Amino acid sequence: MDSKTTDSIKACLNELRAKALKAFKMQVMKIYSSAEHPVFIPEITVRNAVKAAEDNTRQLLEDTMKQVSAVSAAPEAFTLIDRAIAAHLSDLESVVVQGRGVPLLPTMLKVADEKLAMVRQELFRNLETYRSSFSGSKNKGGAPLTWNWEEAEAYVRGKFPDGIPTKHGMQSKIAKMMAEWFSETYDKEPGKTELNRHAADLVNNRR
């Protein structure tokens, strides 16, 4: 995929993300304003904010697939979408946990993190269903047919002898650690969707 096409896709993704993020912020503001107190946000309100994040990201995924696939079906295009969707969801997560200008209390932060992890996993599963639409996406550039997730996860666990913390932001940290391990081991790394999915499993003790 040439640089002109790459730049065109990046511009398209940035525009779609900006529009989606703006709409989400307005929606979440309305959701959180329903709470009687800016600090004590009830669980149902947090759940509604997470549901809004899920709907927003799902719509963005549909929009990006429709517009980007019309420009290019190259595997590099899928990679750009992968990164954009992962970054967008992170942006939405930041908005959710900030509540009404005051960060959510620990109990509600835990609720948000758990629900967002479920949204993230479902989103990445949906994203993977589009991979085949981008010719050659699998095993592009000599990447291993099967990533060695067991060794990557063992590497992460070795960094936390007392157990992997479940505090906010740990999933992103673990995804970054695994990306660095793969990069050093293979000179390549899996897509952000796969990294985040495996990181979520580790944080939630599903591995």
C-alpha positions, 0 to 999 in steps of 0.5 A: 500500500503506497504512502498516499493511500496510507495517508488517505486512510489515516485522515479518514480514520482520524476524522471518523474517530473525532466525530465519534468521540465528540458525540460520545462525550456529549452523550456521557455528559447527559448520562452522568448529569442524571446522577444527583451527586457528581461524586457518588455515581450509581452503578446503573449510571456507570453501566449506561455509560459503558453501554454508550461506549460499546454502541459508539465503538461498534458504530465506528467499526462499521463506519471505518470498515465501510469507508476504508474498504472502499479505499483499499483492501490491503492488509496494511489497511486492516492494521490501521483500522485495528490500531484506530479502533483500539485507540478510540476505545481507550479514549472512551474508557478515559471519558467513562472513568472521569465521571462528572469531572470527578474520577469514579470512586474505586467501587464504581471504577471496578464496575467500569473496568469489568464492563469495559473489559467485556466490551473490549473482548466482544469488540475485538472478536467482531473486528477479527471477523472483518480480517478476511476482507483484507487480502493477505492480512494473515501472516503478512510479512513472514510473521509466525503462523502462531504467536507464542502467547504462552511464553509471552504470558509467562514473561508477564507473570514473571514481572509480577511474582505476587500476582498480576494487579487488577488496578485501572490501566493495568491491561494497557500496561500488560499489552505494551509489555507483551508487544515489546516482548514479541518485538524483541523475540520476533522483530514483529508484534501481534495486532493491538486487538490480539494484544488487548484481548490476551492482556484482558484475560491475564488481568481478569485471571482467565489465563 
